[in-house]
Amino acid sequence: MGKREKRAYLEAIRGRYRKSDRAGKAAILDEFCAICGFNRKYAIRLLGKPPGRIGRKPGKKPVYGSPELLAILKTLWLATDQMCSKKLKAAIPLWLPHFEAEYGPLEAGLKALLQRLSAATIDRLLKAAKTQVGKKGLCGTKPGTLLKNQIPLRTHHWDITQPGFMEADTVAHCGNSLAGNFVWSLTLTDIHSSWTECRAVWNKGAVGIVAQIRDIEAKLPFTMQGFDCDNGSEFLNHYLLRYFAKRPVQFTRSRPYKKNDNAHVEQKNWSHVRQLLAYDRLEDPRLVDLINDLYVNEWSLYQNHFCPTMKLQSKERLNSKYRRRYSAPQTPLQRLIDSPHVSRLNKEALKTMHQTLNPFKLKHAIEQKLRAIFQFVTVTSNVRQRI
C-alpha cells in the first residue's frame, strides 16, 4: 500500500474510530496497524489528530522559509561570487543598501531577517544552489638560479600588525600547455589587511614584472615595507633587486617547494585570478591592456571594498587534528581604516571613494569587460583553429 492509499484509508476510518467505544476503537486500531504496518502508538496519534493537521510538519513554522528571502539571499550570494557563509554574513550589511538601490526597497521584516541570518542557516538555505568547481591548472614557476645568496630566505615572522608587508606570486594563463607565449597575472597581497592588487604581464619578463610592481606600489594606500616572493625567475633577478635596493624595503624569498610560506598570496590566486579569468589560454598580447583595465579599476575596488576576508588568529594541534580560530570577517578597507599605521589623509581618501561606489554597478562593469575579454579570446581561438 502506497503513501496516498494509506492516507485515504486513514481519512475513511477516522470518523468511525472517534465515534466508537473502547472495544470498537481497539478493533479498528488492530486492523489499521495490520493493514498499514504502523506502530500502535503512532497509529493512535494519527487517528486522534484533527483532519486538517495530517501531513503537517510538527513544530512551529520555519522563520526563514519564505521564497522572497531565499531569492534575495541567492542574488546576494551570486553577486558576491559565491562567497562562503561566514564571509557572506559579514558582507550582507555592506551590500543591502546597494541592493535596495538596485532592486527597490525591502520590507522592514524581510530586511531584519536577512541581517539576522547565521552562517549555518545561510549554508542550509543555499545548499540546493551551491555548485562544485573542480579543475586545476598547471604550475608555471620556473626556478630562478640567480641571486639566491643575495636574496635571503624569510626565516622569521614579519610584523604583520601593520600594513606594508606583502607577498607576491604569478599565475599562468596557459590553458593546457606551458609552451609558447601567453599572459601571466601578477598578484600582490598585504598580510595584515589582505589588500590585494593584480596586474597582467606578457611572458613574466623581469622588465614587465618590475614595471607592474612599480605601478602597484604607486597606487597602494600605504607604504610598502616588505616584499616576499617564491623562487621563480621572474622575481630572483637583478632588475627587481636593484629596484628594492633604492628604498628600505625588505626583499626576501620563501623556501623552495614550500607553498605555505606564501600562503596569503597563494589563496588569492584562486579568489582574485582564477575565479575571474578561469583556466583559458590567453595568448594574444593585446589582452594585457584589457585585463589591466579591469584589474586596476573595477576588480580592485570590488575586492578591497566589498569582499570580507577572515584572518587566522591561532592554530593548535589536538592529537591528529588542528584547531584553527579566525577573526571576524572584515573587508581590507575596514582593516586599513582601523589601523593606526595608515595616515589620516589616506583614510579620508578611502572613505570618500567608498561612498561613491556601488558593488552591483561594479559587478555589472566587470561582467561587461569580461564579455569583451572572453569574446576576444574566443575569436582568436577560432582564427587559430582555422589556420
N, C-alpha and C positions, 0 to 999 in steps of 0.2 A: 504494500500500500504506500503510495507516494505522499508527499507533504500536503498537497492540496486535498487529497482524499481524506487524510486524517483530520484536516481542519474542517472539512464539510461534515464528516461523521461527528465530530465534536459539537458543532453547531446544532446538529439534528437531535442529539441526546441531552444537551444541557438543560433545556426546559423540563424534560421528563425527569431528569436527575434532581432538580431543585424542588419539584413538587412531590417526590416520592418520600415514603417513610424510611426508617433506618434500614430495614431489611431490603427494601427496593433499591435504595442507594448502593448497598453492598453488592447486590446482584448486577446493577448497571456498571459499577466500578470494576467488578471482576471481568465482565465482558469487554469493557473498554481497554483494560490492561492486556487482555489476551489477544485482542484484535490488533491493537496498535503497538504493543511491545513496550509500553511506558512503565516506569517505576510507579508504584502505587501512590506514594506521596506526591510525585509530580502530577499524576493524573487527577488527584484530589484538588490540587491548586488550579489546574486547567478548568475543571468542571465548576469550581467555585468562583471563577473570575466573571465579571460582567462581560457581556458580548463585545462591547467596544474596545476592551483592553487586550483582547487576544492578539498576539503577534507584536505588541508594542514592547520596545526595549525597556527593561526596568531601569529605575533611577530617574534623575532629573534630566531635562532636555540639555543637549550639548550647548555650551556657551559660544563656541567658535565654529558652529556648523553651518552658518549661513553661506549661500553661494556668492553673495556680494563680497564678503570678507575674503573668501578663497580667491576670487577673481582679482581683487586688489593686491593681495599678497603675492600671487603668481606674477602679476605685472611688475611689481617691485623686484621680485627675485630675478626675473629675466632681464630687467633693466640694469641690475647690478652685476650682470654676467654670472648668474647662478652662484651668488655668494653663499658661504656656509651660514648655518643658522645663527651662530654666536655673533658673527660679523653683521649679518642682516638685522639682527635685533638692535645693534648699535646704529645701523645705517637708517632704519625706518624713521626716527625723529628728524634726521637731516633731510630725508627725501620727501616726507609727507607734504610740507608746504609747496614744494615744486610740483608734486603730483597733483595737488588741488589746482595749481595754476595751469597745469597742462590738461587735466581731465575734468575739472569742475570741483566745487566744494563737496566735502563729505559730511554725512550726518555726524553729529557730535558723539553719539553712542558708538558708531562704527569706528570713528577715529580713535576713541578711547580704547576700544578692543584691540586695535592694531598696535597701539603703544604698550598694551599690557601683555602681549604675546611673549611667552617664554621661548627659549631656544628649542626645547624639546617639543613644544606644541608646533612650532614652525616646521620642524622635521616631520612631524606626523601629518600635518596638513599638506605638505609638499611632496610626500612620499610617492604619490602616483605620477607627479610631474617631473621628477628628477631623472636625468639621463646620465648614462655612463660614457665616459670618453676615455678610451684606451689607445694607444699607439704612441710609440716613442720614436724619436728621430735619431740621427747619427751624431756622434761626438766629433767636433771639429777642432779640438785642442791639439795643436802640433807643439811638442815640447821645444822650448827655447833653450839652446845650449849656451848662449852668450850671457855674460853678466851675472851668473848665479852667485859669484863671490861678492860682487858689488852690491847686489840687492839682497838684504838679509831675510831670513825666514822670520815670520811673526811668531815668536816663542812665548810671548806674554799677551795678556789681555789689554786692549786699549781702554782708555777712559770713555766708556760709552754712556756716561751720564750727561754728555753734551753733544750736540750735533757737529758734524765735520769729519768724522772718521768713516770712510766709505770703502765698500768692496766693489770690485769690477769683474765683469765676465763678458764673454761674447757668445752669441747664438748663431748657428749656421742655418741659413735658409736655402738648403741644398737639395731638398726633396729626398730622393732615394740614392743619391750619389754625391760624393765629395769631389768628384772630378770637375775640372773646368772652373770658370769664374761665376760668381754669384754674390748676392747681397748678404751681409752679416749685420746683426744687431749688437750694439754695444750697450751694456746695462750697468749703471752705477747706482748703488743704494746706500743711504746713510744708516748706520747701525742703530743709532739712538732713536731717530724719528721715523724710519722706514721711508723717508722721502726718496723717490726713485726717478731717475731720468734715463731715457733710452734715445739712441741715435742709430741711424743706418749708415753703414760704410760699405765701400766696394772692395771686396777681397781682403779686408782687415789688414791692409798695409800699415806700416808704422806711421807714415806721414798722415794718412787719413785718420788713424786712431787718435793721434795727438791733437789734430785739428778738432775732432769732435769732443775730446776731453776738455779742451780749452773753451769750447762753446758751452758745454755743460757747466763748467766752473763759473763762467761769467753770469749764468742765469740762476745759480743757486742762491737761496735767501739766507745763506750762512757761509762762513769761510771754511774751505777745505783744509783739514789739518792732517789727515792720514789717507793713504791710498794703498789698498791691499788687493792683490790680483793672484791669479793662478800662474802656472809656469808656461803659459803659451808664448809663442814667439812674438805675438802682437804687442805684448807688454814688456817682455825682457829684451829691450833694445836700447841703443844709445840715444835715440830721439826722445823717448819718454824719460830716461834717466836725466838727460840734460834739462828737460822741461821742469822736472820737480826739483832739481838741484838749485834752481834760481830762487826758490822760496822755501820757507820752513815747513815742508810737507813730508811726513814720514812715508817713505816708499818701501813697502815690504811685500813679500810673496808668501803663498801658502806652501805647505809640504806637497811634494808630488803625489798624485793619486789619492789625495785626502780631500774629498769634496766638502766634508763637514767643516773644514777650515774656512770656507767661504759660503757657509750655509745661508746667510742672509740674502745674498745676491742670487744664489742657486735657485731659491724658491721663487724669486721674482722673474726668473727666466720663463717660468710657466705662466704666472698670473699676468705679467706685463708684456710678454712677447708671443708665446705660443697661443694663448687664448685670443690674441688679436690677429696674428698672421698665420697661425696654424703651421702646417708642415709642407706647404707648397714650395716648389723651387722658384726662386726669384733671380733670374739670370739676365735681366736687362739693366744696364747701369742707369737708365733714366728713372727707374723705380726708386732710386736712392732719395731724390728730391721729393717725390710724392710721399714716401714713408716718413721722411723727416718732417715734412709739413704737418703730418698727423701726430708724430711723436712730440714735437716741440709745443704744439698748441693744445688741441682738444684732449689728447690722451694723457698728457702730463697733468693738466688741470683736473680731469675726471678722476684719475687715480689718487692724486695727492690731496684733493679737497673733499672727495665724497666717498672714498672707499676705506672703511676702517680696517685696521690690522691688529693682530694680537702679538704680544711680545712675551717670550719665555722668561719667567721670573726665577724659577728654581727647578731643578731636576735631581731626583734622588732614586737610588736603586733599592728595591724591596725584593729580596730573593732574586727571582729571574725576571722581574718586571721593573719598569721605570715609572715613577710618578712625576708627571710634569704639571706645573702650576703656571697659568698665564695671567697676564694683566687684563684689565677690562679693555675691550676693543676701542681704539681711537684712530682717527684719521691722522696721517702725517702732519697735516696743517694744525690740528689740535695739539699735537706734541710740541711743535715749534712755538706755538703761542704760549704754551705753559712753561717753556724752557727759559730760565733766566739768562742763558748764554746767547740768546738772539736779541739783536738790538731793537729798541722801541720803534725806530723808523721802519725796519723790515717787518715787524709785527703789524704796524698800522697799514703798510702797503699790502700785506697778505689779507688782512681783514677787509680792506676796501675792495680788493679784487674778488674776494669770496662773495661779497654782497651782490656783485654783478653777474654771478654765474648761476646757471640752471642745469642740473645734471641731465634732464631729459633733452634739452636742446643740445648739450654736448654729445649725448648718445646719438642724436639724430645726425649731427655733423660728422661724427665718427663713422656711422654707417654709410653716409654718402661718400666719404673719402675711401672707405674700404671697397665700396662697389666700384669706384673708379680704378682702384689698385688691382682688384681681382679680375675686373673686366680686361684690363691691360695685360695681366698675366695670362688670361685665357686666350686672348688674341695672339700674343707672342708664342704661346704653346702650339696653337693651331697652325701658325705660319711655319714653325719649326717642323711640325709633323708633315706638312705638305712638301717641304723641301726635302 
